[in-house]
């Protein structure tokens, strides 16, 4: 199978360090032939890594699409609120498309992008990387095999570590609704996709509860300044101290996420300057964040199965857990430990399954997603895409419905919700 050529729109952490890096590791599968990125340091770094000619390097996606460099596909890895326009333009130009999740920051735009791909008869692959991990592939295989009998209940938990929450959702680029999708989509879009995948049924009703309870101004330590660099009296004991977290690692470590978000230059002096003037140096209790820091979602599916998803940003370590209960047995698993346990009702025996996977790249999901995308694009086979726009749309609508349910304090009828969104998308 020859490699596919891609035009990369967005060269930040995902664009450069995941998609671009994959092309460098696997030139036999994928080549980056053009890039659009507004930040000059990122743009030039990626262009140098991939040996791009100046006419293939753009500061904006619009001239890239207008020039239409010869490529099989485009990858859109811009910020959450900047997906729709480049995605629609790339599809209209005839590119197959890998689109970072979430599809769009509004439900109606998710429908518009999905339908645009279908009209253009182009592949639309959404970046739901957890489907492509060996761990969740095995969970899905076990659940769909019937070994657990009739599945009655699914419970997923995403435990977001305190430092990750502070970095991305309090100080960082997903910290408020003006910059990103709702928290349950910005952080747990993958988990909603897993719920829909495992349930194998459309959602019928949905409810959700959540608040911003921890990262609030009134909870700041007495005398805490606006920025951690301003001699905070609680600095020595504060787990969120920005100076300790961002300036501690050596330069070679700071080339990687999350420190790469702080400054394209990993040198400690550059990181210090960024803390003094940028968003990551702020006290976590004095930011412009408005997203919840803990939320639960309860879903009833049309096949009668019920499910819960819980996500919070106060964990000591990153963990994703799964529990699936059926009429004949139960499955329990922890992604980061690669551990799955299956029990049968009426038996004291437990089957333990150990999944080997890298702790990096979403437990191997990043590489799995890209290998799959390269394969379906090379074959020009939209019907083989596992997490297509149409498939991913269901979990996205569940996420937007969850946010409405949380705000309005009432359960959402999903059939009516879908109809309302589709009318809005076509109006």
N, C-alpha and C positions, 0 to 999 in steps of 0.2 A: 504494500500500500504506500503510495508516494505521500510526502508530507503535504499538509495544507498550509496555505499562506493566509495570514490574518492581519487585519488593520486594527491596531490597539487604540481605543479611545479611553484615555485615562491611564496615567503611569504612576499612580500612588502606590500604596502598600499592596493592594490586590493586583493592580495592573502590572507593576514592575516585579515585585518580589514573589508573586505567585504565577501569573500567566506568562510574563516575560521570562522568568526563571525556568519555567517548564520548557519553553521553546529552546532555551540554551542547553538544557540537559537532554532534550529529545529532539534534536534537529531532524531526525528521520521521521518525526510525526508532525511537527509544527514549526513554522518560521514566521517571525514578526517582520513584516515588510513595510509598515508605515505606523506612525504614532501621532496622536494629538494629545497634548498635555499643556495646560496654561502655565504651570510652574516651570520656569526655565531650567532650574537645576535638575529636576526630575526628567524633564524632556530630553535634555542633553545627555544625561547619564544613560537613559535607556537607548537613545540613538547610538551612542558610542558602543554599548554592549552588543548591539545587534548589527552594527556596521551599516546604519541607514544613511543613504545619500541625503543631502540637504533638502531636495525636493520631495522627500518622503517624510519630512518632519514638520509638524504643524503646531501652532500655539492654540488652535481652536479646532473643534471637530467639523465645523461647517466647511472650511476650505478643503479638509481632507475628503469629506463625502463628495464635494463638488469635483475634486480632481479624480476621484474614483481610482485610486491605485489598484492595479490588478491583484485581487485577492479572492479567496474562496469565501471568507467570512470576516465579520467584524466582532470584536469583543468590546462591550461597553462596561467599563469599570469606573465610572464617575461616581460622584456622591449620590446618595439616595434620591434627592430632589432633582437631580440632573440626568435621569435615565431616559425620560420619555422622548424628548426631541431627537437626540442622537439615535435612539433605537428605531424610531419611526423612519428617520432619514436613511439609516443603513439598510433597513428592509426595503424601502422604496427604491434604493439604488441596486438592489438585487443581491445583497450580501446575505448569507446565512448569519445567524446571530447567537452569540453567547452573551447573555445579559445577567449581570450581577443581581442578586436578590437585594431588596424586594423589587418586583417588576416596576413599580411606580409608587409615589407617596399617597395616591388616592385610589380608591377602588375603581372608579370610572376609567381612569387612565390605564389601569391594569387590563381592563376589558379592551380598551382601544388598541393597546400594543398587541395583545393576543390575537385579536381579529385582523389586525394589519398583517401579521405574519401569515395567517391562514389565507388571506386574500392574495398575498404575494407568493404563496406556496413555497415559503422559505422555512428552514429549520429555525426554531426559536427554542434554545436551550436555556433554562433558568439555572442559576448557580446554586442549586440545592445539593451541596456536597455530601451531606450525610447519607443520602441514598447510595452513594458510591463507596462507602466504607465497607470493609469486610464484616465489621461488627453488625451494622444495621441490615446488611444484606442477609446475614445469617438469621437475625431476629425475624426478618420478614419471611424468610424461607420456613422457619419453624412455625410461625403463626399461620401462614397460608397453607401449610401441609395438613392441617387438621389434627395435629398431635395434641393440641390443648382442648380439643372438642369445639363446642360452640363458644366463641369468645364473647364474654359479657362486659369486660372492663379493661381499659388501657389507662395506665398512669405514667406520664412522662414528667421528669423534673430536670430543670436546668439550673444548676447552682453556679452563679456567676461570682467569681472572687471579688473581694472588696476593691482590690487595685484595678482590676479590669473594669468594674463598674465606674470607678472614679475617672479612669483614663478616657474611656469611650463615651460614657453616658452622663457624666457630670461635668467634666472639663472639656471633653472632646467633641468630635464632629457629629455625634448622634445625640447631643445633650438636650435639644428641644425640638418641638414640632415644626418650627420654621426651617430647620436644617435637615430633618430626617423623618422617616415614617414613624408611626407609634412604636413604643418600646417593644410591645409584643411581636411586632413584625421586624423591627430593626434588629432585635436580638434573637427572637425565638421563631423567626420565619421557617428555619430548618425543622424545628420541632413540630410546628403546625403541619408542615409537609409530611413528616413522619406519621403524625396522627391520621391524616387523611389516607396515607399509603397503607398503613396497618389496618385501618378500619374497613377499607375497600368499599366505602359507601359515602354518598353525599351527607353532609351535616343537615339535620332537621331543625334543631333548636340549640341555642348557645347563650350562656351567661358568663359574666366575668366581674371580678372585683380586684381592686388594686389601688395603691396610693403612693405618694412620695412622702415617706415617713422619716428617712434618715438624713438625707442630704438637703437640709433646710437651714436658712440663716439663723433662726432662733436657737439652733442646736450647736452653734459655733462656740468653742471654748472662750471663756472670758478673756478679753483683750486680744483676740485673734485678729490680725490685720487682713487686708484684702488678698495679699499674696504671701506665699510661704517664705519668700526671700526677705521679708521685712521683719525679721527677728520675732517670730511668733513665740509667746511664752509656753505654748504646748508642743513646740516642735520636737523636742526630744522623745516624747511619748506618743505622738500622733502617728497612727499607721498610714495616714494618707500624705505625710510630709512630701512635698514635691521635690525638694532638694535632695533628699536621701534617695528617693526612688529614681529620679531622672539623671542625677549626676553620679550616682554610685557605680554603675557598670563601666568597664573599660571601653575604649573607643571601638574595639573590634566587636564587642557585644552590642554596643549601641547602634551598630549598622542595621540591626534587625528590629522588627516590631516588638514591643510598642514604642521603643525609643525613636524609631525612624519617623514616627508621626510628629515628633517634637521638632526635629531639624534634619534636613537632607545631609547636613554635615555632622558626622557623629562625634567630632572632637568635643571634649568636655567644655571648652571655652564657648563653642557655638551653642551647646545645649544650655549653658548658663545664661547666655544672652537671650535665648528663646524663652527661658523661664521668667526672665525679668520683664519681657514685653508681650509674650503670647499667652494663650488661654490655659496652657498646662501648668503655669506657675501659680494659678489662683488657689485660694483656700477652697476646699470642696464644699464648705458650708456657705460660700459667698460667690456662687456661680450663677449663670443665667439658665440653669437647667429647669425643665418643667416636666420631665418624663417620670413615670412611676419607678420606684426601686423594688417593688415586689407586686406580683400579680398572679392570679389564678384564673384559669379558663375551664369551664365545664361544658361539655358537648354531648348532645344526644344525636346519634346518627339514624338515618332512615331505616337501617337494618336492625335497629333496637339496641345496638351496642352503645355504651356510654364511655366517656373518656374525660380525663382531667389533665391539664398541663399547668405546672407551677414553675414560675421563674422569679428569681430574686438576686439582688446584687450585694448580698452581705455574707457571702460564703468565705471560708478560709482557703478553700481550694476549688478549682474548676472541676465540676463533675456533671455528667449527664447520666441519669438513671432511667430505666424502663421496667415496668411491671405489667404483664399481660395475664389476665385471669380468665380461664375458660371452664367449661363444664366437666372436662376430664383432666385438667392439669394447669400448671402455672409456670410462667417464665419470668425470671428476674435478671437484670443485667446492669453493668456499670461500664460505660464506654471507655473511660480513661484507663481502666484496669483490664480491658479486653475480656471481661468475665461474664459468662452467661450460665445461668443455672436453670435447669428444667426439672420440675417435679410432676409426678403423676398422682392423682387422687387415689387413696387406698393403698399407697406404697410409701415406705419410708426412704426409699432410694432416691438419690439426687444425681442427675447427670450434669457434670460440669464441663463446660466448653470454654477453652482458652483461645482467644483470637489474638494473633500476633499482628500488631500494627504500630506504625510510627506515632510517637506522641505529637509530632508536628504535622502541619498541613491538614488540620481537621481529621486527625487519625487516618490519614491516607486518602481522605475524600477529595482533596484538591486534585491530586494526581489521577484518581479514578474518574472524576468528572471530565478532566481534560482529555484523557485517553479515550473516553466514550465519545466526546464531542468530535475529536479528530476522526474517529472511525465513522460516525454517521455522516459527517460532512464529506469525507472522502468517498463514501458510497452514495452521497446525495439521497439519503434515506430518512426523511422526516418521520416516517412511521416507526422507526426504531428508537426515537428519542424517549428516554424514560421520564425525565422531568421537563416536558414540553411546556410551552406557555399555557395551553389549555389544561393540562394536568395540574400545573402549579397554581392556576387561577383559583381553584377551590380552596386551597389553604390560605391564599392571600385574602379571599373574601371572608374566610373565618376570622382572620386577624383583624380586618377592619370592622367586622361585626362585633368582635370582642371589645374593641375600643369603644364602639357606640354603647354596648351593653354596660361597660364599666362606667361611662360618663352619665348615661341616662338611668342606670340602676334598674334595668329591666331585661328580661330574656328576649332574644331576637329570634323571630321566625325566619329561617334561612331562605326558604323559597321566596317569600315576599322581599327579603333583602336583596337576593339576586336579581329579581325582576326590577326593583327600583334602580339598582346600579346599572343594569343593562339599558334601561330607558334613559338614564342620565348620560351614559356613554354615547348613545346614538342621537342625543338631542342637539 
